[in-house]
């Protein structure tokens, strides 16, 4: 005889067992990015779970690497097959697309946060303080007196 007994939705044990979990990537995204330098002197930033983003030189050209790393038998972290290396042109194209991508993700209900322009690498333009309106020059009373 097959086992067909269904769990009751309102039982107390179900309420105790339900735990709200955050998505896996959300926990790591909240931390500050850890910066380091690899064995060849290239800078990198840890983005979570043995994944790094950094820049390097290869055959005279600069590349931006987003790559997963693995631990070798000798205990050293080495770059794995999973990842991508972008030329500077491709990286610039990615940066141009990011605001539109963020807007698309927001429209789908995802919280991608907001990064200030200075933090995102955009140049900061200082603006002069706005002038206070000259109440005397715009007053209706003066126009009526004339």
C-alpha positions in Angstrom: 0.0 0.0 0.0 1.6 3.4 -1.1 2.1 6.1 1.5 -0.3 8.9 0.6 -0.6 10.8 3.9 -0.3 14.5 3.2 1.1 17.0 5.7 -1.4 19.4 7.2 -0.6 23.0 6.3 -1.5 24.4 9.7 0.5 22.2 12.0 2.7 23.8 14.6 5.8 21.8 13.5 5.6 23.3 10.0 5.6 26.9 11.4 8.7 26.0 13.5 10.5 24.5 10.5 10.0 27.4 8.1 13.1 29.6 8.1 13.6 32.6 5.9 16.8 32.4 4.0 18.6 35.1 2.0 19.7 34.2 -1.5 23.3 33.0 -1.5 24.8 36.0 -3.3 23.1 38.6 -1.1 25.2 37.8 2.0 28.5 38.3 0.1 27.3 41.4 -1.7 26.8 43.2 1.6 30.5 42.8 2.7 33.2 45.2 1.6 35.2 43.9 -1.3 38.5 42.5 -0.1 41.5 43.8 -2.1 44.7 41.9 -2.7 47.6 41.3 -5.1 48.3 38.0 -6.8 51.7 36.3 -7.2 52.4 38.3 -10.4 51.7 41.7 -8.7 48.3 42.2 -10.4 45.6 43.8 -8.2 42.3 42.0 -7.6 39.1 42.2 -5.5 37.4 39.2 -4.0 33.7 39.1 -5.0 32.8 36.0 -3.1 33.2 32.2 -3.2 36.7 32.1 -4.6 35.7 34.6 -7.4 37.8 37.6 -8.2 37.8 40.6 -10.5 41.1 42.2 -11.4 43.3 43.4 -14.2 46.4 41.9 -15.8 48.7 42.2 -18.8 48.8 39.6 -21.5 50.9 39.9 -24.6 51.1 43.7 -24.2 47.4 44.3 -23.7 45.5 45.0 -20.5 42.7 42.7 -19.6 39.9 42.8 -17.0 39.4 39.3 -15.5 36.3 38.0 -13.8 37.3 34.5 -12.8 36.6 31.6 -10.4 39.6 30.2 -8.6 40.3 26.8 -7.1 42.6 25.5 -4.4 45.5 23.5 -5.9 46.8 20.4 -4.1 49.7 22.5 -2.8 47.1 24.9 -1.1 47.6 27.7 -3.5 44.7 29.5 -5.2 44.9 29.2 -9.0 42.6 30.6 -11.8 40.1 28.1 -13.0 38.4 27.5 -16.4 35.3 29.4 -15.4 35.6 33.0 -16.1 36.0 35.7 -18.7 38.8 38.1 -19.7 37.6 41.4 -21.2 39.7 43.8 -23.3 39.5 47.4 -22.3 37.1 48.1 -25.2 34.8 45.3 -24.0 35.1 46.5 -20.4 34.1 50.1 -21.5 31.1 48.6 -23.3 30.1 46.7 -20.1 30.3 49.9 -18.1 28.0 51.7 -20.6 25.4 48.9 -20.3 25.4 48.6 -16.5 23.0 51.5 -15.8 20.4 50.1 -18.2 21.0 46.6 -16.8 20.4 47.9 -13.2 17.2 49.6 -14.3 16.0 46.3 -15.9 16.8 44.4 -12.7 15.0 47.0 -10.6 11.9 46.7 -12.9 12.0 42.9 -12.1 11.9 43.7 -8.4 15.6 43.1 -7.6 17.4 45.5 -5.2 20.7 46.3 -6.9 21.4 49.2 -4.6 22.7 52.5 -5.8 26.4 53.3 -6.1 27.3 57.0 -5.9 28.8 58.3 -9.2 32.2 59.0 -7.5 32.4 55.4 -6.2 31.4 54.0 -9.7 34.4 55.7 -11.3 32.6 58.6 -12.9 34.1 62.0 -12.7 32.7 64.3 -10.1 31.6 67.7 -11.3 31.4 70.3 -8.5 28.5 72.7 -9.0 28.3 76.2 -7.7 25.8 76.8 -5.0 22.4 77.9 -6.5 21.8 81.5 -6.1 18.9 82.5 -3.9 16.1 84.1 -5.8 16.2 87.9 -5.5 12.8 88.5 -3.8 13.0 92.3 -4.5 13.5 91.9 -8.2 10.7 89.4 -8.6 8.2 91.1 -6.3 4.8 91.9 -7.7 4.6 95.0 -5.5 7.3 96.8 -7.4 5.6 96.2 -10.7 2.3 97.7 -9.4 4.1 100.9 -8.1 5.5 101.7 -11.5 
